[in-house]
């Protein structure tokens, strides 16, 4: 039997990223939810900002799950679907996938360690920008 090791985002980093994402969103007047998943797609941290709709919780989870599984930002999958509509079936593979901007994989040097999903800004492209701004703050991208 062979055993392998995986890297994973830690709880403290997950909490800090979630808090910073909400802070950044509030500066724009957005009320969001944010989810961090680990390398296996399981929730590590999930926060719903004050005033954020309850639907944003599930949406942020699905965005994190999808970007972590695909290893690309979900906004890129939106663009891929525009070019190849037959791939739309991907969004129906599991109940946890969604093809909408606002999910971003988190990579540590050469290994994916988790993903972030943000929901609540007025458009997936703005959720995506919040992901980027948050991860840039922590020098992850």
C-alpha positions as CSV (number, residue, x, y, z in Angstrom):
1,X,0.0,0.0,0.0
2,X,1.2,3.5,-0.9
3,X,0.3,6.6,1.1
4,X,0.5,10.2,-0.1
5,X,0.4,13.5,1.5
6,X,-1.8,16.5,0.5
7,X,-1.5,20.1,1.4
8,X,-4.6,21.9,2.7
9,X,-5.5,25.4,3.7
10,X,-5.5,25.8,7.4
11,X,-8.4,27.1,9.5
12,X,-6.8,30.3,10.6
13,X,-6.0,31.3,7.1
14,X,-9.5,30.4,6.0
15,X,-11.1,32.5,8.7
16,X,-8.8,35.5,7.8
17,X,-9.6,35.2,4.1
18,X,-13.3,35.1,4.8
19,X,-13.2,38.1,7.1
20,X,-11.1,40.1,4.6
21,X,-13.4,39.3,1.7
22,X,-16.4,40.6,3.7
23,X,-14.5,43.7,4.7
24,X,-13.5,44.4,1.0
25,X,-17.1,43.8,-0.2
26,X,-18.5,46.2,2.5
27,X,-16.1,48.9,1.2
28,X,-18.0,48.6,-2.1
29,X,-21.4,48.5,-0.4
30,X,-21.9,44.8,-1.2
31,X,-23.4,42.3,1.3
32,X,-21.8,38.9,0.6
33,X,-21.3,35.4,1.8
34,X,-17.9,33.7,1.4
35,X,-16.9,30.1,1.6
36,X,-13.4,28.6,1.8
37,X,-13.2,24.9,0.9
38,X,-10.2,22.6,1.5
39,X,-8.4,20.7,-1.3
40,X,-11.2,18.0,-1.1
41,X,-14.0,20.5,-1.6
42,X,-15.2,20.4,2.0
43,X,-16.1,23.6,3.8
44,X,-13.2,24.9,5.9
45,X,-14.9,28.3,6.8
46,X,-18.1,30.0,5.7
47,X,-19.3,33.4,6.7
48,X,-22.4,35.4,5.8
49,X,-21.9,39.1,6.1
50,X,-24.5,41.2,7.9
51,X,-27.4,41.8,5.5
52,X,-26.4,39.2,2.9
53,X,-29.2,37.1,1.5
54,X,-29.4,33.6,2.8
55,X,-29.2,32.3,-0.8
56,X,-25.6,33.6,-1.0
57,X,-24.4,31.0,1.5
58,X,-25.2,28.1,-0.9
59,X,-24.1,30.0,-4.0
60,X,-20.7,30.8,-2.4
61,X,-20.2,27.1,-1.5
62,X,-21.0,26.0,-5.0
63,X,-18.6,28.5,-6.5
64,X,-15.8,27.4,-4.2
65,X,-16.6,23.7,-4.9
66,X,-16.7,24.2,-8.6
67,X,-13.5,26.3,-8.9
68,X,-11.6,23.8,-6.6
69,X,-12.7,20.8,-8.6
70,X,-11.9,22.4,-12.0
71,X,-8.8,24.2,-10.8
72,X,-9.8,27.4,-12.6
73,X,-11.9,30.5,-11.7
74,X,-15.5,29.9,-12.3
75,X,-15.7,33.0,-14.5
76,X,-13.4,31.2,-17.0
77,X,-15.9,28.4,-17.1
78,X,-18.6,30.9,-18.0
79,X,-16.4,32.0,-21.0
80,X,-15.8,28.3,-22.0
81,X,-19.5,27.6,-22.0
82,X,-20.1,30.6,-24.3
83,X,-17.7,28.9,-26.8
84,X,-19.0,25.4,-26.2
85,X,-22.6,25.3,-24.9
86,X,-22.5,21.4,-24.9
87,X,-20.4,21.7,-21.7
88,X,-23.4,23.1,-19.8
89,X,-24.1,19.6,-18.7
90,X,-21.1,19.9,-16.3
91,X,-23.2,22.2,-14.1
92,X,-25.5,19.2,-13.5
93,X,-22.8,16.6,-12.6
94,X,-23.5,17.1,-8.9
95,X,-25.7,19.4,-6.9
96,X,-22.6,21.3,-5.7
97,X,-21.5,22.7,-9.0
98,X,-22.4,26.1,-10.5
99,X,-21.2,27.9,-13.5
100,X,-21.2,31.6,-12.4
101,X,-18.4,34.0,-11.6
102,X,-17.2,34.2,-8.1
103,X,-15.2,31.0,-7.4
104,X,-11.4,30.9,-7.4
105,X,-9.0,28.1,-6.6
106,X,-6.3,28.7,-4.0
107,X,-2.8,27.4,-4.8
108,X,0.3,27.2,-2.6
109,X,3.3,27.3,-4.9
110,X,2.6,24.2,-7.1
111,X,-0.3,22.5,-5.3
112,X,-4.0,23.4,-5.0
113,X,-4.9,23.7,-1.3
114,X,-8.5,24.9,-1.4
115,X,-10.8,27.4,-3.1
116,X,-12.8,30.6,-2.3
117,X,-16.4,31.3,-3.3
118,X,-18.1,34.7,-3.0
119,X,-21.7,35.5,-3.7
120,X,-23.7,38.7,-3.2
121,X,-22.2,41.4,-5.3
122,X,-24.5,42.5,-8.1
123,X,-23.1,40.1,-10.7
124,X,-20.7,37.2,-11.0
125,X,-18.0,39.3,-12.6
126,X,-18.0,41.5,-9.4
127,X,-17.9,38.4,-7.1
128,X,-14.9,37.3,-9.2
129,X,-13.2,40.7,-8.7
130,X,-13.8,40.4,-4.9
131,X,-12.1,37.0,-5.0
132,X,-9.1,38.4,-6.8
133,X,-8.8,41.4,-4.6
134,X,-9.0,39.3,-1.5
135,X,-6.4,36.7,-2.7
136,X,-4.1,39.5,-3.8
137,X,-4.3,41.0,-0.4
138,X,-2.9,37.8,1.0
139,X,-0.4,37.5,-1.9
140,X,-2.0,34.2,-3.0
141,X,-2.3,35.3,-6.6
